[in-house]
Amino acid sequence: MVEADHHTQERPVQLDPQDLTPTINRLKRAQGQLGAVIRMLEESRDCKDVVTQLSAVSRALDKAGFSIIATGLDQCLRQEDPSLDKAELEKMFLSLA
């Protein structure tokens, strides 16, 4: 016997690129930084320099992720979406921690 799903139909949150312009720019910078890390590894550069650059990429990605989730949460709350699953939002947020 199949159990009925009592959840409402999930609607994807459409993020407005204009709201995320700083985040998109941050991700583009991180993309460049990651390319630099790869080049540094291929050129056998100093480990400390590589780790420092990699750390900067990691922080940029974390900040971008938090920004994306915060923007999506803001949109959901402004729409007063009754299908908003707080547990799912919390799970997404904590996946970045």
N, C-alpha and C positions, 0 to 999 in steps of 0.2 A: 504494500500500500504506500503510495506517495504522499508525503506530508505537504499540505498546502502552504504556499509562501504568503505570509501575512504582511510583507513589506510592500510599500507603495512602489510604483514604477520609478526607478532611478532616472533622473534627468542629468545629463552631463553638464557641468558648469563650463560655460563658454567664456574664456578669459579674453578680455579686450587687449589687443597688443599695445594700444596707446597707454593703457594703465600700467603696462609692464615695460615701457621703454627703458627705464634705468636698469631693470633686471636683464633685459635682452642685451643691453650694452655691457653689463657685468659678465654675462655668459660669453659674449664675443671676446672680451679681454681674457677670460679664463681659457678660452679655446686657444688664443695666441700663447698664453703662458704654458699651456700643456704642450703645445708644439715646441716651445723652447725647452721644456723638460726632456722631451724625447730627443731633441738635438743634443742636449747636454749629455745624455746617456750615451748616444752614439759616438760622441766625441771624447768619451771617457773623462768628463769633467769632474772636478772635486765633489765628493759625496756631500759635503756640507752645503755647497751651493745648490746642488740638485734637490736636496731635502728642503732647503729654504724655499726654493721656487715651487716645489710640489705642495708644500704647506700653504703657500699663497693661493694656488689653484684650488685646493681643498676648501679653504675658507670662503673663497669666492663662490664656489658651487653651493656650499651650505647656506650662505646668505641669499643666493638666488632661489634656492628651494624654499626657504622660509618666506621670502617675498611672494613667491608664486602661491603658496598655501594661504598666506595672509590675504592676498588679493582675492582668491577664490572664496575664502571664508567671508570676507567683506561683501562680496557680491551675493552670496547665499543669504546673508543676514539682511541685506537691503531688500532682497526680493521676498523676504519672509517665507521662504520655501518650506512647506510642511513636510516635504520628503527629505529634508536635511538630516542626514544621519550623523549625529555628533560623535558617535563612536568611530565611524569611518574617518571623519576629519581628524580626530585625535590620533588615530592610527597613522594617518599620513604625516601628521606633524611630528610624531615621535619617531617615525622612520628616519628622520633627518638628524635626530639627536645622537 
